[in-house]
Amino acid sequence: VGSTTHAPVTAVLLLFEMTRDYELVPPLMLATVVSTILARHLYPWSVYSQRLRRRGVSLPSTESEARLLSGHVGELALDVLPSLPATAGIGEVVRRIQEEGIDEIWTTDGAGRIEGRIRSSLLVGLSEGALSGLAIARDVAGPSPWVAPEASLAEALAILDGSGTEAVPVLEDEGRGRPIGLLRRRRIVEIMRRREVEVSGMARGLTWMA
């Protein structure tokens, strides 16, 4: 149990609850810790994280990586979300994408809430007047992933990886509220790099003092 779940303490406690024998605890602890270390060396994912990995969800694999991804989405400087009404014509969608040089644009309802997302790859070869009057933005929009402002950076990165996109809207009220901005993957990467530089600088300073 300890080796497959990468949770040695849980395994030891379960065994103690089953046996109620204090004399078994020390050898069980030793065996569990050794098996867990060996399992992590041979295969870095537990039975639980492996299932998430198969679904395309990545998690911090080390304590240092988790530290680099600490913090919440709401603490970041977000980009402006490119959006237009879901009732806008396809010509307007094409014009906005071409003029702003963006890969994605989001559709909103009458209250300003996100309805869907349109990727520029769906409109390749179309001109502003190609489908004018034949369709509206809602007709070509697909579902959009989103992230809450209180989500951690690790959770946001997992959503980006799982959806295969470079940006997600940040929505309040469990996805039912208006968008407060757009979180791009590069923003998280910039933060990780900056924190890594800061940690490296601190480590060099401590080494010099030693």
Steps between C-alpha positions, in 0.01 A plus 500: 500500500773746597702443183211516253338808656829668603346546845711302752354660813147409395605142434667467842193639678271262313713201592513605865120536507470149358752329728508714820849360555764759599783253438410483132511877448883552474562227238183604315617861491839396367352273233243762395754783473747285304228380261372856448847635423562214258161550333560873452841426352362246254180689414438862606118486497264341750187308401302820549725748321542254212125511433511879485805485273313277254224760489754770416505662845849579625584551867810637670733201527739641758487725803711761322264505202202534734672797665550666162128458429379633834259793509158563348375613162329806648839636609628526142479784249255363244465590134184650350266228377425538125127451468195592295126431526390148412255654253774673300534397138779276375639792301552693824673199656739468206571874502582505872728198477688640200532855631610402851717207388353263758451125494183490710204723578223442754128551455281657768127516573293811563621517861866481403548139612714259299306276263775337298830531319587531130839390374647670196584160349126447443482808280804445279438623145187695584462869424284751684213454259535127438220392734338838561135452589533119499635441849584677823783461749297266721472251212875440479595542866604201705512445878764698686707388798527753782674552829392664824700788652554299818652206309869431555751543219550124499127446445492764225794335324327163523189649334711653222679168442178300511319725251797538265469878491730791574250720685187471714252760623490567873140487621342573836199333662601144402508581130164678493634851551641751257862453388755705693786434259696253295775280644767397252738209545798727438403704807537193722827407330635852560416475870664158529817627331513809720455295817761251383749784451419637846546160662829445314622842613414425862677164477814662360489760777475234769785306341720813496421572866582141593 
